[in-house]
């Protein structure tokens, strides 16, 4: 069995850094602790739920993880992950269906229970320019909320709580 012991690895003179395939090069994250409310029936950015990363190599992949806490006083709303103005993970679509990555459904019209859905995607942007990953939401009708319920009040049953939504992006060497 062979073993290699080193104290440091220094790149040659290219200035691109040492990239080991499959390893994380950089991590950028944001936690949205405040609330967001919208009545928009078209996709709109969730303020404060975006993160910017500049890949060091065009061959790198970007792993996006996180969680979105949402509720609505309507039947449902949709959410999608965007890289700048491009949707990441576009589902198969026919006709005029909404091409969202995930959706929120209220359990009934009187509870407005928060739901937390995971955000998870592996993107191949083929770029070394600054990229912004963000969440957009669209209401079916009524009002949609991020990090709160419709009532936004203390309640003995505990279903009027607040939440925290997050996005973390990691550059993965290829």
DRENGUVEX-856991 format. One line per 10 residues: number of its first residue (from 0); for each residue x, y negated, z of N, C-alpha, C. Coordinates in Angstrom, 3 decimals. Layout:
! DRENGUVEX-856991
NUM = X/Y/Z/X/Y/Z/X/Y/Z ~ ...
! end
This chain:
! DRENGUVEX-856991
0 = 0.839/1.167/0.000/0.000/0.000/0.000/0.893/-1.244/0.000 ~ 0.551/-2.202/-0.864/1.314/-3.447/-0.941/0.561/-4.551/-0.228 ~ 1.287/-5.435/0.414/0.691/-6.584/1.068/1.476/-7.820/0.698 ~ 0.776/-8.918/0.610/1.395/-10.194/0.289/1.139/-11.138/1.457 ~ 2.202/-11.692/2.013/2.089/-12.644/3.118/2.576/-14.002/2.634 ~ 1.730/-15.014/2.810/2.118/-16.373/2.425/1.621/-17.348/3.482 ~ 2.296/-18.471/3.582/1.851/-19.536/4.474/1.097/-20.612/3.706 ~ 1.364/-20.723/2.405/0.687/-21.721/1.579/0.819/-21.323/0.118 ~ -0.182/-21.726/-0.665/-0.133/-21.556/-2.117/-0.185/-22.950/-2.709 ~ 0.773/-23.268/-3.539/0.845/-24.576/-4.161/0.671/-24.407/-5.661
10 = -0.188/-25.233/-6.241/-0.423/-25.150/-7.680/0.788/-25.641/-8.456 ~ 0.792/-25.284/-9.737/1.837/-25.821/-10.602/1.567/-27.306/-10.817 ~ 1.880/-27.852/-11.916/1.757/-29.294/-12.139/0.482/-29.703/-12.863 ~ -0.486/-28.787/-13.035/-1.686/-29.103/-13.814/-2.620/-30.091/-13.120 ~ -2.604/-30.136/-11.797/-3.488/-31.052/-11.077/-4.911/-30.550/-10.943 ~ -5.192/-29.311/-11.332/-6.550/-28.765/-11.262/-6.817/-27.967/-9.990 ~ -5.833/-27.783/-9.160/-6.023/-27.007/-7.938/-5.919/-25.521/-8.200 ~ -5.877/-24.756/-7.128/-5.822/-23.306/-7.217/-7.249/-22.787/-7.073 ~ -7.731/-22.053/-8.083/-9.098/-21.545/-8.076/-9.054/-20.034/-8.140 ~ -9.570/-19.400/-7.121/-9.648/-17.948/-7.072/-11.085/-17.564/-7.411
20 = -11.305/-16.793/-8.477/-12.676/-16.456/-8.891/-13.513/-15.914/-7.730 ~ -14.726/-16.450/-7.601/-15.648/-16.030/-6.554/-15.524/-16.806/-5.257 ~ -14.507/-17.637/-5.135/-14.317/-18.390/-3.899/-14.970/-19.763/-3.967 ~ -15.350/-20.262/-2.802/-15.971/-21.579/-2.692/-14.884/-22.649/-2.779 ~ -15.074/-23.599/-3.685/-14.115/-24.693/-3.869/-14.505/-25.888/-3.001 ~ -15.806/-26.222/-2.993/-16.282/-27.344/-2.187/-17.740/-27.127/-1.805 ~ -18.152/-27.764/-0.712/-19.522/-27.670/-0.203/-20.016/-29.078/0.120 ~ -21.246/-29.384/-0.319/-21.879/-30.663/-0.008/-23.307/-30.346/0.450 ~ -23.745/-31.015/1.521/-25.050/-30.696/2.082/-25.762/-31.954/2.567 ~ -27.096/-31.890/2.604/-27.898/-32.971/3.157/-29.064/-32.358/3.929
30 = -29.377/-32.953/5.073/-30.552/-32.586/5.863/-31.516/-33.758/5.811 ~ -32.741/-33.504/5.368/-33.780/-34.549/5.378/-34.589/-34.365/6.647 ~ -34.445/-35.313/7.572/-35.119/-35.212/8.862/-36.364/-36.089/8.944 ~ -36.475/-37.071/8.040/-37.661/-37.921/8.040/-38.733/-37.296/7.153 ~ -39.869/-37.948/7.044/-40.989/-37.392/6.288/-41.129/-38.066/4.926 ~ -41.859/-37.393/4.043/-42.135/-37.904/2.709/-43.588/-37.576/2.397 ~ -44.286/-38.532/1.805/-45.697/-38.373/1.467/-45.909/-38.841/0.040 ~ -46.713/-38.090/-0.726/-47.012/-38.524/-2.096/-48.412/-38.080/-2.496 ~ -49.007/-38.842/-3.407/-50.269/-38.466/-4.046/-50.073/-38.263/-5.539 ~ -48.824/-38.267/-5.990/-48.517/-38.191/-7.412/-48.932/-36.843/-8.007
40 = -49.632/-36.893/-9.123/-50.012/-35.675/-9.832/-49.023/-35.355/-10.954 ~ -47.881/-36.046/-10.928/-46.750/-35.694/-11.789/-45.533/-35.535/-10.870 ~ -44.547/-34.782/-11.305/-43.386/-34.528/-10.458/-42.672/-35.820/-10.095 ~ -42.361/-35.964/-8.815/-41.668/-37.137/-8.295/-40.573/-36.690/-7.333 ~ -39.465/-37.422/-7.316/-38.344/-37.097/-6.427/-38.755/-37.231/-4.966 ~ -38.311/-36.277/-4.146/-38.477/-36.386/-2.690/-37.317/-37.235/-2.184 ~ -37.622/-38.422/-1.708/-36.606/-39.361/-1.239/-35.746/-38.727/-0.155 ~ -34.421/-38.817/-0.332/-33.492/-38.315/0.675/-33.219/-36.829/0.604 ~ -33.810/-36.120/-0.365/-33.564/-34.686/-0.504/-32.825/-34.419/-1.814 ~ -31.645/-35.058/-1.910/-30.781/-34.876/-3.079/-29.332/-34.885/-2.608
50 = -28.490/-34.229/-3.380/-27.077/-34.133/-3.033/-26.267/-34.185/-4.330 ~ -25.120/-34.851/-4.274/-24.276/-35.015/-5.459/-22.983/-34.227/-5.295 ~ -22.569/-33.570/-6.392/-21.319/-32.821/-6.411/-20.659/-33.029/-7.768 ~ -19.329/-33.115/-7.768/-18.565/-33.220/-9.013/-17.717/-31.961/-9.134 ~ -18.113/-31.027/-10.012/-17.341/-29.793/-10.163/-15.910/-30.078/-10.607 ~ -14.965/-29.317/-10.094/-13.561/-29.504/-10.463/-13.199/-28.763/-11.742 ~ -14.062/-27.850/-12.202/-13.814/-27.119/-13.446/-15.143/-26.888/-14.159 ~ -15.135/-26.981/-15.473/-16.351/-26.772/-16.263/-16.838/-25.331/-16.172 ~ -15.964/-24.402/-15.828/-16.349/-22.994/-15.723/-17.009/-22.659/-14.389 ~ -16.969/-23.566/-13.427/-17.525/-23.301/-12.097/-19.037/-23.124/-12.149
60 = -19.534/-22.324/-11.214/-20.971/-22.210/-10.997/-21.299/-22.988/-9.729 ~ -22.541/-23.441/-9.632/-22.997/-24.175/-8.456/-24.091/-23.346/-7.782 ~ -23.827/-22.935/-6.537/-24.810/-22.205/-5.747/-25.587/-23.220/-4.917 ~ -26.906/-23.243/-5.106/-27.779/-24.179/-4.402/-28.631/-23.379/-3.417 ~ -28.575/-23.769/-2.149/-29.401/-23.125/-1.129/-30.069/-24.211/-0.297 ~ -31.049/-23.816/0.461/-31.707/-24.766/1.342/-33.096/-24.307/1.705 ~ -33.879/-25.238/2.210/-35.258/-24.963/2.604/-36.080/-26.233/2.449 ~ -37.331/-26.053/2.024/-38.264/-27.164/1.876/-39.460/-26.900/2.775 ~ -39.741/-27.834/3.677/-40.882/-27.737/4.585/-41.987/-28.617/4.011 ~ -43.147/-28.041/3.757/-44.207/-28.813/3.138/-45.595/-28.447/3.624
70 = -46.525/-29.336/3.366/-47.939/-29.091/3.623/-48.738/-30.025/2.724 ~ -50.038/-29.781/2.643/-50.897/-30.602/1.800/-52.301/-30.635/2.381 ~ -53.046/-31.686/2.091/-54.444/-31.727/2.517/-55.356/-31.300/1.369 ~ -54.757/-30.792/0.305/-55.493/-30.294/-0.845/-55.339/-28.776/-0.888 ~ -55.548/-28.194/-2.010/-55.403/-26.742/-2.157/-53.942/-26.329/-2.201 ~ -53.129/-27.055/-2.966/-51.733/-26.668/-3.137/-50.938/-27.792/-3.776 ~ -49.599/-27.664/-3.739/-48.724/-28.522/-4.537/-47.536/-27.706/-4.998 ~ -46.863/-28.208/-6.019/-45.725/-27.524/-6.604/-44.439/-28.271/-6.276 ~ -43.325/-27.539/-6.302/-42.010/-28.141/-6.109/-41.041/-27.501/-7.090 ~ -40.032/-28.269/-7.472/-39.026/-27.719/-8.380/-37.659/-28.292/-8.056
80 = -36.635/-27.512/-8.384/-35.243/-27.898/-8.206/-34.741/-28.493/-9.511 ~ -34.105/-29.660/-9.410/-33.594/-30.355/-10.586/-32.088/-30.558/-10.486 ~ -31.403/-30.503/-11.627/-30.021/-30.971/-11.756/-30.114/-32.205/-12.639 ~ -29.915/-33.369/-12.063/-30.145/-34.638/-12.761/-31.570/-34.622/-13.311 ~ -31.770/-34.662/-14.633/-33.123/-34.650/-15.193/-33.501/-33.291/-15.783 ~ -32.708/-32.244/-15.470/-32.953/-30.905/-16.015/-33.429/-29.969/-14.916 ~ -34.543/-29.290/-15.159/-35.033/-28.327/-14.181/-34.124/-27.105/-14.157 ~ -33.789/-26.647/-12.949/-33.002/-25.438/-12.753/-33.987/-24.288/-12.547 ~ -33.730/-23.143/-13.157/-34.600/-21.968/-13.043/-35.996/-22.240/-13.599 ~ -36.115/-22.329/-14.885/-37.409/-22.559/-15.516/-38.099/-21.210/-15.726
90 = -39.279/-21.023/-15.119/-39.986/-19.764/-15.300/-40.586/-19.669/-16.699 ~ -40.898/-18.442/-17.111/-41.612/-18.272/-18.372/-42.927/-19.023/-18.271 ~ -43.313/-19.693/-19.345/-44.525/-20.486/-19.306/-45.261/-20.370/-20.629 ~ -46.571/-20.335/-20.544/-47.398/-20.379/-21.742/-48.458/-21.441/-21.547 ~ -48.866/-22.051/-22.639/-49.903/-23.073/-22.552/-49.455/-24.273/-21.743 ~ -50.348/-24.795/-20.928/-50.050/-26.005/-20.169/-49.789/-25.711/-18.689 ~ -49.286/-24.532/-18.385/-48.998/-24.187/-16.991/-47.867/-25.043/-16.447 ~ -47.937/-25.346/-15.165/-46.865/-26.072/-14.487/-45.672/-25.148/-14.329 ~ -44.478/-25.637/-14.661/-43.270/-24.817/-14.532/-42.510/-25.216/-13.281 ~ -43.064/-24.842/-12.136/-42.448/-25.133/-10.849/-41.600/-23.949/-10.407
100 = -40.683/-24.188/-9.463/-39.907/-23.107/-8.879/-40.644/-22.460/-7.719 ~ -41.469/-23.218/-7.006/-42.225/-22.682/-5.886/-43.426/-23.576/-5.614 ~ -44.396/-23.049/-4.891/-45.604/-23.800/-4.601/-46.030/-23.627/-3.161 ~ -46.852/-24.530/-2.685/-47.380/-24.497/-1.337/-48.889/-24.383/-1.422 ~ -49.452/-23.543/-0.592/-50.892/-23.362/-0.559/-51.358/-23.536/0.878 ~ -52.416/-24.318/1.092/-52.963/-24.440/2.442/-53.790/-23.197/2.724 ~ -53.842/-22.803/3.986/-54.590/-21.606/4.352/-56.092/-21.848/4.279 ~ -56.508/-23.024/4.632/-57.892/-23.451/4.421/-57.927/-24.974/4.499 ~ -59.054/-25.550/4.261/-59.104/-27.004/4.137/-59.045/-27.755/5.461 ~ -58.907/-27.074/6.595/-58.913/-27.810/7.847/-57.635/-27.663/8.673
110 = -56.656/-26.860/8.251/-55.501/-26.650/9.115/-54.226/-27.335/8.649 ~ -53.998/-27.457/7.369/-52.812/-28.136/6.841/-51.512/-27.601/7.445 ~ -51.408/-26.317/7.563/-50.249/-25.700/8.208/-49.006/-25.875/7.348 ~ -47.905/-26.252/8.001/-46.631/-26.378/7.285/-46.143/-25.004/6.858 ~ -45.473/-24.992/5.709/-44.811/-23.786/5.236/-43.379/-24.150/4.900 ~ -42.470/-23.214/5.106/-41.082/-23.408/4.731/-40.749/-22.403/3.643 ~ -40.271/-22.897/2.516/-39.876/-22.002/1.431/-38.380/-22.160/1.188 ~ -37.723/-21.062/0.848/-36.281/-21.132/0.580/-35.990/-21.741/-0.781 ~ -34.862/-22.406/-0.856/-34.325/-22.904/-2.124/-33.084/-22.066/-2.396 ~ -33.025/-21.428/-3.551/-31.875/-20.593/-3.861/-31.725/-20.483/-5.375
120 = -30.592/-20.920/-5.909/-30.348/-20.841/-7.343/-28.846/-20.834/-7.602 ~ -28.440/-20.147/-8.647/-27.055/-20.172/-9.106/-27.068/-20.823/-10.475 ~ -26.499/-22.013/-10.566/-26.548/-22.834/-11.772/-25.194/-22.818/-12.478 ~ -25.229/-22.896/-13.794/-24.018/-22.972/-14.615/-24.054/-24.262/-15.425 ~ -23.656/-25.385/-14.817/-23.813/-26.676/-15.498/-22.789/-26.946/-16.598 ~ -21.674/-26.212/-16.628/-20.623/-26.430/-17.638/-20.219/-27.899/-17.709 ~ -19.867/-28.468/-16.567/-19.582/-29.892/-16.497/-18.549/-30.181/-15.412 ~ -17.807/-31.279/-15.624/-16.942/-31.810/-14.564/-17.382/-33.235/-14.206 ~ -18.581/-33.593/-14.625/-19.157/-34.896/-14.276/-19.936/-34.771/-12.971 ~ -20.185/-35.903/-12.323/-20.987/-35.910/-11.101/-22.395/-35.406/-11.422
130 = -22.890/-34.469/-10.606/-24.212/-33.878/-10.786/-25.040/-34.121/-9.528 ~ -26.323/-34.416/-9.712/-27.220/-34.601/-8.581/-28.258/-33.486/-8.591 ~ -28.306/-32.727/-7.492/-29.331/-31.700/-7.300/-30.376/-32.276/-6.358 ~ -31.659/-32.110/-6.731/-32.732/-32.724/-5.956/-34.007/-31.898/-6.062 ~ -34.924/-32.198/-5.168/-36.240/-31.561/-5.170/-37.276/-32.587/-5.610 ~ -38.179/-32.131/-6.484/-39.331/-32.930/-6.890/-40.593/-32.172/-6.515 ~ -41.661/-32.914/-6.171/-42.949/-32.280/-5.897/-44.049/-32.953/-6.704 ~ -45.127/-32.199/-6.901/-46.294/-32.665/-7.652/-47.550/-32.182/-6.929 ~ -48.492/-33.086/-6.690/-49.758/-32.733/-6.030/-50.745/-32.175/-7.042 ~ -51.522/-31.213/-6.609/-52.668/-30.787/-7.408/-53.752/-31.854/-7.279
140 = -53.979/-32.279/-6.055/-54.933/-33.345/-5.728/-54.649/-33.734/-4.285 ~ -55.216/-34.804/-3.828/-55.038/-35.191/-2.438/-53.639/-35.699/-2.150 ~ -53.125/-35.326/-0.964/-51.830/-35.818/-0.499/-50.942/-34.624/-0.167 ~ -49.657/-34.727/-0.504/-48.681/-33.694/-0.166/-47.618/-34.289/0.738 ~ -47.105/-33.459/1.628/-46.177/-33.917/2.659/-44.925/-33.047/2.690 ~ -43.801/-33.672/2.987/-42.558/-32.961/3.272/-42.199/-33.279/4.715 ~ -41.923/-32.248/5.486/-41.488/-32.339/6.886/-42.567/-32.784/7.864 ~ -43.844/-32.679/7.495/-44.927/-33.005/8.429/-46.232/-32.391/7.953 ~ -47.214/-32.422/8.823/-48.555/-31.983/8.451/-49.412/-33.205/8.138 ~ -50.634/-32.954/7.696/-51.556/-34.039/7.351/-51.878/-34.904/8.559
150 = -52.113/-34.277/9.696/-52.499/-35.047/10.882/-51.323/-35.798/11.489 ~ -50.123/-35.233/11.415/-48.907/-35.879/11.925/-49.098/-36.365/13.363 ~ -49.642/-35.505/14.195/-49.919/-35.884/15.582/-49.584/-34.720/16.503 ~ -49.405/-35.017/17.774/-49.222/-33.948/18.751/-50.532/-33.196/18.896 ~ -50.457/-31.896/18.991/-51.659/-31.094/19.088/-51.381/-29.913/19.995 ~ -52.336/-29.578/20.833/-52.161/-28.499/21.812/-51.864/-27.161/21.147 ~ -52.356/-26.925/19.937/-52.128/-25.651/19.268/-50.775/-25.595/18.567 ~ -50.085/-26.729/18.446/-48.736/-26.742/17.895/-48.635/-26.707/16.387 ~ -49.730/-26.813/15.653/-49.623/-26.758/14.202/-49.475/-28.125/13.551 ~ -49.240/-29.155/14.330/-49.007/-30.485/13.783/-47.552/-30.904/13.965
160 = -46.629/-29.974/13.839/-45.221/-30.250/14.082/-44.517/-30.914/12.915 ~ -43.284/-31.283/13.175/-42.404/-31.857/12.159/-41.394/-30.802/11.733 ~ -40.749/-31.010/10.597/-39.756/-30.062/10.102/-38.543/-30.775/9.552 ~ -37.556/-29.996/9.130/-36.344/-30.507/8.491/-36.132/-29.713/7.198 ~ -35.986/-30.411/6.088/-35.686/-29.787/4.797/-34.210/-30.002/4.484 ~ -33.606/-29.069/3.760/-32.169/-29.138/3.495/-31.847/-28.721/2.061 ~ -30.727/-29.231/1.562/-30.115/-28.729/0.324/-28.614/-28.659/0.558 ~ -28.019/-27.517/0.199/-26.583/-27.337/0.247/-26.142/-26.847/-1.120 ~ -25.099/-27.476/-1.692/-24.540/-27.030/-2.966/-23.093/-26.627/-2.748 ~ -22.707/-25.516/-3.396/-21.353/-24.994/-3.280/-20.796/-24.740/-4.670
170 = -19.617/-25.271/-4.929/-18.937/-24.985/-6.190/-18.220/-23.653/-6.031 ~ -18.510/-22.719/-6.937/-17.923/-21.386/-6.903/-16.988/-21.237/-8.103 ~ -15.708/-20.926/-7.824/-14.719/-20.749/-8.899/-15.046/-19.513/-9.735 ~ -14.749/-19.601/-11.020/-14.980/-18.468/-11.927/-13.674/-17.982/-12.525
! end
